[in-house]
Amino acid sequence: MRSSDYEAVRALWHTIRGFAIRSIDDSREGVEKFIARNPGLSTVATEDEHIVGAILCGHDGRRATLYHVCVEEKYRKRGIGKAMVVRCMKALQDEGINKVALIAFTHNDVGNAFWKEIGWTERDDLNYYDFTLNTENIVKFNE
C-alpha cells in the first residue's frame, strides 16, 4: 500500500457494512503516518487496476497488529483476504516479528468466521482495554 492508494482504500472502507472509521487515525494524514512508520507492511489487492482489498499492518518492534482488513463484498470467497494476510505475515516474519494480533468487532460475523476459517485463535484469556487520548478522533460505523 502506498499513499497514492489512500482515496481508493478509503472508498473501499466506506462500502464495508459494520466497518468503523476514525476521523483522525483513518484520515489521509493518519494513514500516511502509519504507512511511513511501517514501510512495506500494509497491502492492497487489485483486480483490473481496481483496489478490492486492503490491510493496514504494523508493528512496534515486538508485536504486530492488522487493522482494517477488508475485501469488497463481490470479491470475497476467492482467497483474496487470505492472500493479503499471508503477504503481511511473511513481511512481518522477515522483520523478526513473532506474534500478530487483530481486533474484530463481536458483531462482525463475516469477519470472525473468516479469521477462524484461516486458523486464527480467538482469545478468552485477556480483556482488551482502550483509553481515548483525543476525543476528536471519533468513530463512525458504516451501515
Legacy VTK file of the C-alpha trace (Angstrom):
# vtk DataFile Version 3.0
C-alpha trace
ASCII
DATASET POLYDATA
POINTS 143 float
0.000 0.000 0.000
1.210 3.462 -0.920
-0.015 6.923 -0.001
-1.405 7.214 -3.521
-3.782 4.312 -2.731
-5.464 6.247 0.086
-8.539 7.577 -1.756
-9.360 4.179 -3.280
-8.816 2.390 0.043
-10.987 4.907 1.898
-13.717 4.475 -0.727
-13.467 0.700 -0.172
-13.756 1.151 3.611
-16.996 3.072 3.085
-18.532 0.088 1.262
-17.922 -2.364 4.118
-21.003 -2.777 6.310
-20.212 -2.505 10.016
-16.755 -1.061 9.343
-15.557 1.569 11.826
-13.622 4.571 10.574
-11.880 7.033 12.900
-11.846 10.700 11.949
-8.133 11.268 12.688
-6.462 7.853 12.589
-8.097 6.988 9.265
-7.624 10.392 7.665
-5.104 10.707 4.819
-2.565 12.146 7.281
-3.168 9.380 9.822
-2.782 6.597 7.273
0.277 8.201 5.668
1.882 8.463 9.120
1.116 4.787 9.798
2.491 3.645 6.423
5.658 5.738 6.880
6.234 4.190 10.328
5.682 0.674 8.920
7.077 0.764 5.364
6.262 -2.151 3.092
3.915 -3.907 5.518
0.425 -2.726 4.572
-1.051 -4.153 1.407
-3.801 -3.805 -1.161
-5.297 -6.318 -3.563
-6.250 -5.174 -7.044
-8.271 -6.556 -9.891
-8.257 -4.746 -13.230
-6.416 -1.838 -11.555
-9.255 -1.506 -9.010
-8.447 -1.882 -5.298
-10.670 -4.687 -3.973
-8.961 -5.375 -0.643
-6.697 -3.731 1.900
-4.872 -4.286 5.177
-3.071 -1.793 7.377
-0.222 -3.725 9.006
2.311 -2.519 11.510
4.442 -3.447 14.494
6.196 -1.920 17.469
9.375 -3.976 17.055
7.969 -6.798 19.152
4.337 -7.490 18.248
2.309 -6.698 15.156
-1.299 -5.779 14.540
-3.501 -6.000 11.458
-6.022 -3.191 11.063
-8.888 -2.575 8.676
-8.699 -5.929 6.911
-11.347 -5.869 4.210
-12.309 -7.214 0.820
-15.026 -5.723 -1.349
-18.104 -7.906 -0.941
-18.394 -9.116 -4.547
-14.742 -10.264 -4.479
-14.992 -12.358 -1.320
-14.578 -16.155 -1.185
-11.785 -16.025 -3.789
-8.817 -16.223 -1.405
-8.003 -12.515 -1.680
-8.238 -11.872 2.067
-6.130 -14.883 2.917
-3.501 -13.949 0.313
-3.230 -10.432 1.752
-2.905 -11.810 5.294
-0.201 -14.272 4.180
1.686 -11.439 2.458
1.576 -9.337 5.654
2.623 -12.276 7.820
5.601 -13.025 5.551
6.705 -9.372 5.652
6.432 -9.420 9.458
8.428 -12.664 9.710
11.111 -11.074 7.543
11.327 -8.294 10.151
11.661 -10.797 13.005
8.173 -10.330 14.408
6.853 -13.453 16.143
3.269 -12.627 17.099
0.426 -10.843 15.330
-2.887 -9.648 16.742
-6.041 -8.167 15.310
-9.328 -6.883 16.618
-12.675 -7.922 15.163
-15.919 -6.496 16.461
-18.008 -9.190 18.148
-20.957 -8.392 15.869
-18.828 -8.851 12.741
-19.986 -12.372 11.909
-18.408 -12.409 8.438
-15.031 -11.235 9.731
-14.998 -13.553 12.729
-15.867 -16.538 10.533
-13.030 -15.576 8.154
-10.421 -15.414 10.925
-11.453 -18.759 12.376
-11.506 -20.344 8.910
-7.898 -19.353 8.178
-6.588 -20.585 11.528
-6.569 -17.606 13.876
-7.401 -18.244 17.535
-9.933 -16.222 19.460
-8.513 -15.400 22.872
-10.552 -15.646 26.031
-7.659 -15.222 28.440
-7.462 -11.438 28.328
-9.506 -8.283 28.240
-8.922 -5.573 25.690
-8.814 -2.079 27.190
-8.861 1.276 25.472
-8.160 4.809 26.689
-9.042 7.755 24.476
-6.405 10.484 24.442
-8.118 12.559 21.760
-11.901 12.776 21.809
-11.795 14.450 18.371
-10.824 11.040 16.939
-14.438 9.923 16.653
-15.640 6.644 15.221
-18.294 6.349 12.523
-19.728 2.936 11.675
-20.850 2.153 8.107
-24.353 0.808 7.968
LINES 1 144
143 0 1 2 3 4 5 6 7 8 9 10 11 12 13 14 15 16 17 18 19 20 21 22 23 24 25 26 27 28 29 30 31 32 33 34 35 36 37 38 39 40 41 42 43 44 45 46 47 48 49 50 51 52 53 54 55 56 57 58 59 60 61 62 63 64 65 66 67 68 69 70 71 72 73 74 75 76 77 78 79 80 81 82 83 84 85 86 87 88 89 90 91 92 93 94 95 96 97 98 99 100 101 102 103 104 105 106 107 108 109 110 111 112 113 114 115 116 117 118 119 120 121 122 123 124 125 126 127 128 129 130 131 132 133 134 135 136 137 138 139 140 141 142
